[in-house]
């Protein structure tokens, strides 16, 4: 039996059954109407409320005022110091002499002041940094919340204690306690210049050793508070990822918390150093005055920039002798400014601290 024959309609582009070529007679679609050009509409400026405008002006003015105030202080110190520097008969930066009683023969240099200031502040920083790090890690990683909050308040309260209280405590309480320790260090490690016998009596407690420990207690709240805030901002996923990989608590701290907060911790330490460099009253009370030059020993006496200026207030009745101390204050101003600028530059540009 043969297959049925299927008859196909004629091919074409028109409808089925239409004669070939019918598609060519299909009328063309009408031309599209031209699109009118769109005029650009300028966005309307947002409406600024008077309160926003006032707040912006106050905020901008406050920032400009602070910058102008710092600049004015620097200009004032420089202008007041230049006449006295012109009368100085020794090298201001490298001389150890300080004699401003005779305005006709003034001889003043800041080398001893600079060394005592830097050594006492650096010694305080060496003591305070590891203690502050341990406290900050304990409060943020180990201590339960009900204990961490009141303990943090106690540490922060140290910043509210007046400097004169720290000075009296260091001279009359801490000094006698440190005397046996100082004598042991001198007898055992006296061959090291840092622990050699100083130029003042160690029994009186008026040494850089005592002053440095008091300074360490004073800057401890600053370093601890900033470090605690930085460590507490460690991203949770980083910590959870380390725990998920089987890390112990110390490994979590070592691999996530410390790398994240290292820059903030160093910056906090620099801020503490700036605070130690400018401390006045406590060191004025503690440090024993001496006519000998600084010998690189922690058991020397002497004076820092700030304590020297505070002790010489009766000499400020003559602008020429007062200018010598203003020149020393200018150096301290630049020193603290540089230290704080370094602290700011450490965290600048880091996304985690913005």
Buried (B, 14 or more C-beta within 10 A) or exposed (E): EEEEEEEEEEEBEBEEEBEEEEEEEEEEEEEEEEEEEEEEEEEEEEEEEEEEEEEEEEEEEEEEEEEEEEEEBBEEBBEBBEEBBEBBEBEBEEBBBBBBEEBEEBBBBBBBBBBBBBBBBBBBBEBBBEBBBEBBBBBBBEBEEEEBEEBBEEBBEBBEEEBEEBBBBBBEEBBEEBBEEBBEBBEEEBEEEBBBBBBBEBEBBBBBBBBBBBBBBBBBBBBBBBBBBBBBBBEEEBBEBBBEEEBEEEEBBEBBBBEBBEBBBBBBBBBBBBBBBBBBBBBBBBBBEBEEBBBEBBBBBBBBBBBBBBBBEEEEEEEBBBBBBBBBBBBBBEBBBEBBEBBEEBBEEEEEBE
